[in-house]
């Protein structure tokens, strides 16, 4: 099998933080929200070499609660 790497152009990354802040309520834990934002940013990374693996995602502080 030959690996094929494709470059996506004209993709504008969205700011996950601004999307989440519009839905956050006053009683939510800011650290948990920050960890959630970090996890989403790393999961949705366009570059597959920088994207989290399943194992890394399962060990993320948002998932583990640490």
N, C-alpha and C positions, 0 to 999 in steps of 0.2 A: 504494500500500500504506500502511496505517495501522499505526504501531507500537503495540503493546499492552503495557503494563507491568503485571505482576501482582505483588502483594505476598504473600509467603509468611508466614504467621503460625504460631506454635507450633513453629517450627524451632529446635532447640537445637544450636548449633554444637558439634562435638566437638573436643576438644583433641588435635590431631594429634601434638603432642609426647609426650603420655602414651601414645598408641597406639604410637608408634615406639620409645619408650624400653623398652617391654616386650619388644621383639624385637632390641634392639641388643646386640652382643657387645663384649667388651673390646677387640678388635683393630680396631674400626671407627674411622675418622677423625671426631672430633667436629665439625670444620668441615664435612665433607661431609654429615654427618647434619643439621647445622643448615641448610645450604643446601637439602637435600632437603625438610626440614620447611617452610622458607620457600616453596619452589616449590609444594608441595602446597597450602599455605594460600592462595596467590595464585591457583592454578588453580581451586580449589573455592570461591572467593568467591561468595556468593549474589548479590550486586549485580553485574549484568553490566557496569556502567560501571567498576567497580573491579577486575574480573576481568582476568587477563593475556590478551593476545591470543596467537595462535600465534607471531608474530614475537618478542614479548617473552619468551615461555616458552623459545624456542630460544636466546635471548641470555642466559638466566639463568645465574648462576655454577655451578649444579649441572650444567647441560648442557654449558657451555663448559669447565668445569674450572678456571676462573680465580678 
